[in-house]
Amino acid sequence: MAFSIMFYHFSSFSLIEQDASSLLGRLGIYAVSIFFVLSGLSIAIAYNKYIKSTKSSIFFYVRRIFRVWPVLWFAIFLVLIRNQSYSLDYIVLNLTTLYGFLAPEKYMAPGSWSIGNEMVYYLITPFILFLYNKKRSYGNLFTLAAIALGMVYSATLDPYTNLMYQWAAYINPLNNFFLYCIGIALFYNLHKVKISENTLFLLVSAAALGFIFSPFTGDLIVLVTGTGRVLFSLYSVLLVISFYKITSYPPRVITFFLNGLGLSSYSLYLMHPFVYSSVKTRLGTSDVFLIIAKSSVDTLIISFIIYCLFEWPFIKLGKYLTTQKRSARMKSFRA
């Protein structure tokens, strides 16, 4: 998914804008939707037993901030190097990710609108997990309400007006919240369920075929309104279910590469536009495919380096500061 977003942007920068009939255009929109589902699922896996009180909820928020802000701040810094015309309040809005709550369209780093959405969802996460831990049906009812909200919200978008003119409305957190909730619901409803390999193969095949062959053409708006919104959201969820429940894995050399890509995907998502711009300037060539190839390789390398030297240390720091035992020891020491 990270790759597909990168290539979607690279093709838009260099070649032609992708429309609703192209696989790259479809993934360019719904790869982020899949991120939201994956985010809800992974948060539920990691924190379903962790968030039990106000204190643990606060610790959860602290960990999310240490996970999200450092790389986002680096991306914002790169934006400011090129464009210093942003006002102080605009910059503060981005540094604190409050734009997600107050003005989702005022994001500075390319693609960081989704980060603002995520921060809104994180705020509500302890409540959602509380409902599911209280009784699964409570959580499922909340998720169904979120789905209904998402469908109603998508209906407010005009299917006859290009998506670019409705971008501010599309990236509102209310429009994608149901995807995050579905991710959480997948854990609570499926984590003890075994699904046969044949069934998973059918699910992933159906989703892949749907992404490739669904008869939608024209502007990307048709993918996020009406029938398109329902079908492609369904395909996205089916893909996540398939890879969540799969029990067989490819050869180790492939899983090693995919694991590294997964670890660095956040950096890849935020850094690839900057890498592309730098490569295009340095190469000084009109060979589009060379620029894309060089940008892709450089983005992979740079993203992994950022993860190892920048992301991971802050992740560890966030966990260190919010370890329950350490907090108890510090309290005892102060007493």
C-alpha positions as CSV (number, residue, x, y, z in Angstrom):
1,M,0.0,0.0,0.0
2,A,2.9,2.4,0.8
3,F,4.4,1.5,-2.6
4,S,1.1,2.1,-4.4
5,I,0.7,5.6,-2.9
6,M,4.3,6.4,-3.8
7,F,3.9,5.3,-7.4
8,Y,0.5,7.0,-7.6
9,H,2.1,10.3,-6.7
10,F,5.2,9.8,-8.8
11,S,3.0,9.0,-11.9
12,S,0.9,12.1,-11.1
13,F,4.1,14.2,-10.8
14,S,5.7,13.0,-14.0
15,L,3.2,11.4,-16.3
16,I,-0.6,11.8,-16.2
17,E,-3.2,12.1,-13.5
18,Q,-4.7,8.7,-12.8
19,D,-8.5,8.4,-13.1
20,A,-11.1,6.0,-11.6
21,S,-10.5,3.4,-14.3
22,S,-6.8,2.8,-13.5
23,L,-5.7,0.4,-10.7
24,L,-3.1,3.0,-9.6
25,G,-5.8,5.6,-9.3
26,R,-7.9,3.3,-7.2
27,L,-5.0,2.3,-5.0
28,G,-3.9,6.0,-4.7
29,I,-7.2,6.7,-3.0
30,Y,-7.9,3.4,-1.1
31,A,-4.4,2.5,0.0
32,V,-4.9,5.3,2.6
33,S,-8.3,3.8,3.4
34,I,-6.6,0.4,4.0
35,F,-4.1,2.2,6.2
36,F,-7.0,3.4,8.4
37,V,-8.4,-0.2,8.7
38,L,-4.9,-1.5,9.4
39,S,-4.4,1.2,12.0
40,G,-7.6,0.3,13.9
41,L,-6.7,-3.4,13.8
42,S,-3.1,-2.9,14.9
43,I,-4.1,-0.5,17.7
44,A,-6.6,-3.1,19.0
45,I,-4.1,-5.9,18.9
46,A,-1.5,-3.8,20.8
47,Y,-3.8,-2.0,23.3
48,N,-6.9,-4.1,23.9
49,K,-5.6,-5.2,27.3
50,Y,-3.5,-2.1,28.0
51,I,-6.1,0.7,28.1
52,K,-8.0,0.1,31.3
53,S,-8.1,3.4,33.0
54,T,-7.7,7.2,32.6
55,K,-4.0,6.8,33.4
56,S,-3.4,4.1,30.8
57,S,-5.4,6.2,28.3
58,I,-3.1,9.1,28.9
59,F,-0.1,6.8,28.5
60,F,-1.6,5.7,25.2
61,Y,-1.9,9.3,23.9
62,V,1.7,9.9,24.9
63,R,3.0,6.9,23.0
64,R,1.0,7.9,19.9
65,I,2.5,11.4,20.1
66,F,6.0,10.0,20.3
67,R,5.2,7.7,17.4
68,V,3.6,10.3,15.1
69,W,5.1,13.7,15.8
70,P,8.9,13.3,15.3
71,V,8.7,12.2,11.6
72,L,5.9,14.6,10.9
73,W,7.9,17.5,12.4
74,F,10.8,16.5,10.1
75,A,8.5,16.6,7.1
76,I,7.1,20.0,8.2
77,F,10.7,21.3,8.6
78,L,11.4,20.2,5.0
79,V,8.3,22.1,3.9
80,L,9.4,25.2,5.7
81,I,12.9,25.1,4.1
82,R,11.2,25.5,0.7
83,N,8.3,27.8,1.7
84,Q,8.7,30.2,4.6
85,S,5.4,32.0,4.0
86,Y,3.4,30.0,6.6
87,S,2.1,31.9,9.6
88,L,3.1,30.9,13.1
89,D,-0.4,29.8,14.0
90,Y,-0.5,27.6,10.8
91,I,2.8,26.0,11.8
92,V,1.7,25.4,15.4
93,L,-1.6,23.9,14.1
94,N,0.5,21.3,12.2
95,L,3.2,20.7,14.8
96,T,0.5,19.8,17.3
97,T,-1.6,17.9,14.8
98,L,-4.6,20.1,15.9
99,Y,-5.3,20.7,12.2
100,G,-7.0,17.3,12.2
101,F,-9.5,18.5,14.8
102,L,-9.9,22.1,13.7
103,A,-9.1,22.4,10.0
104,P,-8.1,19.1,8.2
105,E,-7.4,20.9,5.0
106,K,-4.6,23.0,6.6
107,Y,-2.0,20.3,6.5
108,M,1.5,21.3,5.5
109,A,3.4,18.1,4.7
110,P,2.1,16.3,1.5
111,G,-0.3,13.5,2.5
112,S,-0.3,14.4,6.2
113,W,-4.1,15.0,6.2
114,S,-4.4,11.3,7.1
115,I,-2.1,11.8,10.1
116,G,-4.5,14.5,11.4
117,N,-7.4,12.1,10.9
118,E,-5.5,9.4,12.9
119,M,-4.9,11.7,15.8
120,V,-8.7,12.4,16.0
121,Y,-9.3,8.6,16.0
122,Y,-6.7,8.0,18.7
123,L,-8.5,10.4,20.9
124,I,-11.6,8.3,20.7
125,T,-9.9,4.9,20.8
126,P,-10.0,4.4,24.6
127,F,-13.8,4.8,24.5
128,I,-14.1,2.4,21.6
129,L,-11.9,-0.2,23.3
130,F,-13.9,0.3,26.6
131,L,-17.1,-0.5,24.7
132,Y,-15.7,-3.7,23.1
133,N,-14.1,-4.8,26.4
134,K,-17.4,-4.2,28.2
135,K,-19.4,-6.2,25.7
136,R,-18.6,-7.0,22.1
137,S,-22.1,-6.1,20.9
138,Y,-21.7,-2.6,22.4
139,G,-18.6,-2.1,20.3
140,N,-20.2,-3.6,17.2
141,L,-23.1,-1.2,17.5
142,F,-20.7,1.7,17.7
143,T,-18.9,0.5,14.6
144,L,-22.3,0.1,12.8
145,A,-23.1,3.7,13.8
146,A,-19.7,4.8,12.4
147,I,-20.4,3.0,9.1
148,A,-23.8,4.7,8.8
149,L,-22.1,8.1,9.5
150,G,-19.5,7.4,6.9
151,M,-22.1,6.5,4.3
152,V,-24.2,9.5,5.1
153,Y,-21.2,11.8,5.0
154,S,-20.0,10.4,1.6
155,A,-23.5,11.2,0.3
156,T,-22.8,14.9,0.9
157,L,-20.1,14.8,-1.7
158,D,-21.3,15.7,-5.2
159,P,-20.6,12.8,-7.5
160,Y,-20.6,15.1,-10.5
161,T,-17.9,17.5,-9.3
162,N,-14.3,16.5,-9.4
163,L,-12.7,15.2,-6.2
164,M,-10.0,17.9,-6.3
165,Y,-12.7,20.6,-5.8
166,Q,-14.1,18.7,-2.8
167,W,-10.9,17.6,-1.3
168,A,-11.4,19.6,2.0
169,A,-14.7,17.8,2.5
170,Y,-13.3,14.4,1.6
171,I,-10.5,14.5,4.1
172,N,-12.7,15.4,7.0
173,P,-12.1,12.8,9.8
174,L,-15.8,12.0,9.8
175,N,-15.5,10.6,6.3
176,N,-13.0,7.9,7.2
177,F,-13.7,7.2,10.8
178,F,-15.8,4.0,10.0
179,L,-12.7,2.4,8.4
180,Y,-10.7,2.8,11.6
181,C,-13.6,1.4,13.6
182,I,-13.9,-1.5,11.3
183,G,-10.2,-2.3,11.9
184,I,-10.9,-2.4,15.7
185,A,-14.0,-4.5,15.0
186,L,-11.9,-7.1,13.0
187,F,-9.8,-7.8,16.0
188,Y,-12.6,-8.2,18.5
189,N,-14.7,-10.4,16.2
190,L,-12.0,-12.4,14.4
191,H,-9.0,-12.8,16.7
192,K,-10.1,-16.2,17.9
193,V,-11.6,-17.3,14.6
194,K,-9.7,-19.6,12.3
195,I,-10.4,-19.1,8.6
196,S,-9.3,-21.8,6.1
197,E,-6.6,-21.0,3.5
198,N,-9.0,-21.6,0.7
199,T,-11.5,-19.1,2.1
200,L,-8.8,-16.5,2.5
201,F,-7.6,-17.1,-1.0
202,L,-11.2,-16.5,-2.3
203,L,-11.4,-13.3,-0.2
204,V,-8.2,-11.8,-1.4
205,S,-8.9,-12.9,-5.0
206,A,-12.4,-11.3,-4.8
207,A,-10.9,-8.1,-3.4
208,A,-8.1,-8.0,-6.0
209,L,-10.4,-8.6,-8.9
210,G,-12.8,-6.0,-7.6
211,F,-10.0,-3.4,-7.4
212,I,-8.9,-4.3,-11.0
213,F,-12.1,-4.9,-12.9
214,S,-14.9,-2.9,-11.2
215,P,-16.5,-0.9,-14.0
216,F,-15.8,2.7,-12.8
217,T,-14.5,5.4,-15.0
218,G,-14.0,9.2,-14.9
219,D,-12.9,11.3,-12.1
220,L,-11.9,9.7,-8.8
221,I,-15.0,11.1,-7.1
222,V,-16.9,8.1,-8.4
223,L,-14.8,5.9,-6.2
224,V,-15.6,7.7,-2.9
225,T,-19.4,8.3,-3.4
226,G,-22.4,6.0,-3.9
227,T,-21.8,2.5,-5.0
228,G,-18.1,3.1,-5.4
229,R,-17.7,4.0,-1.8
230,V,-19.4,0.9,-0.6
231,L,-17.6,-1.6,-3.0
232,F,-14.1,-0.3,-2.6
233,S,-14.4,0.0,1.1
234,L,-15.6,-3.6,1.2
235,Y,-12.6,-4.6,-1.0
236,S,-10.3,-2.8,1.4
237,V,-11.7,-4.6,4.4
238,L,-11.5,-8.0,2.7
239,L,-7.8,-7.4,1.8
240,V,-7.0,-6.6,5.5
241,I,-9.0,-9.7,6.7
242,S,-7.1,-11.9,4.3
243,F,-3.6,-10.8,5.4
244,Y,-4.6,-10.6,9.0
245,K,-5.7,-14.2,9.2
246,I,-3.3,-15.9,6.9
247,T,-1.1,-18.5,8.5
248,S,1.3,-19.4,5.7
249,Y,4.2,-17.1,4.8
250,P,6.5,-16.6,1.7
251,P,10.2,-17.4,1.9
252,R,12.2,-15.7,4.6
253,V,14.1,-13.4,2.1
254,I,10.7,-12.0,1.0
255,T,9.3,-11.6,4.6
256,F,12.6,-9.9,5.6
257,F,12.1,-7.3,2.9
258,L,8.4,-6.8,3.6
259,N,9.1,-6.4,7.3
260,G,11.6,-3.7,6.6
261,L,9.2,-2.0,4.3
262,G,6.5,-2.2,6.9
263,L,8.7,-0.7,9.6
264,S,9.7,2.2,7.3
265,S,6.3,2.7,5.7
266,Y,5.4,5.8,7.7
267,S,8.6,7.5,6.7
268,L,8.1,6.4,3.1
269,Y,4.6,7.8,3.1
270,L,5.7,11.2,4.3
271,M,9.2,11.4,2.6
272,H,8.6,10.3,-1.0
273,P,7.5,13.6,-2.4
274,F,10.6,15.4,-1.0
275,V,12.9,12.7,-2.3
276,Y,11.3,12.9,-5.7
277,S,11.7,16.6,-5.9
278,S,15.3,16.4,-4.9
279,V,16.1,13.6,-7.3
280,K,14.5,15.4,-10.2
281,T,16.5,18.5,-9.4
282,R,19.8,16.6,-9.0
283,L,19.5,14.4,-12.1
284,G,18.6,17.3,-14.4
285,T,17.1,14.9,-16.9
286,S,13.7,14.6,-18.7
287,D,13.8,10.9,-18.5
288,V,10.7,10.3,-16.3
289,F,11.2,6.6,-15.7
290,L,14.8,7.2,-14.6
291,I,13.6,9.8,-12.1
292,I,10.9,7.5,-10.8
293,A,13.3,4.5,-10.5
294,K,16.0,6.6,-8.7
295,S,13.4,8.2,-6.4
296,S,11.9,4.9,-5.5
297,V,15.2,3.4,-4.5
298,D,16.3,6.5,-2.6
299,T,13.0,6.7,-0.8
300,L,13.3,3.1,0.4
301,I,16.8,3.7,1.7
302,I,16.1,7.1,3.3
303,S,12.9,5.9,4.9
304,F,14.6,2.9,6.5
305,I,17.4,5.1,7.8
306,I,14.9,7.5,9.3
307,Y,13.1,4.6,11.0
308,C,16.3,3.3,12.5
309,L,17.9,6.5,13.6
310,F,14.9,8.7,14.2
311,E,11.6,6.9,14.6
312,W,12.6,3.9,16.6
313,P,14.5,5.9,19.3
314,F,11.4,8.1,19.9
315,I,9.1,5.0,19.9
316,K,11.3,3.5,22.7
317,L,11.4,6.8,24.6
318,G,7.6,7.0,24.5
319,K,7.3,3.5,25.8
320,Y,10.0,4.1,28.5
321,L,8.2,7.2,29.8
322,T,4.9,5.3,30.0
323,T,5.9,2.0,31.4
324,Q,3.6,1.3,34.3
325,K,6.4,-0.2,36.6
326,R,8.6,2.8,35.9
327,S,5.8,5.2,36.7
328,A,5.2,3.3,40.0
329,R,8.9,3.4,40.9
330,M,9.1,7.2,40.2
331,K,6.0,7.8,42.4
332,S,7.5,5.8,45.2
333,F,10.8,7.7,44.8
334,R,9.1,11.0,45.0
335,A,7.2,9.9,48.2
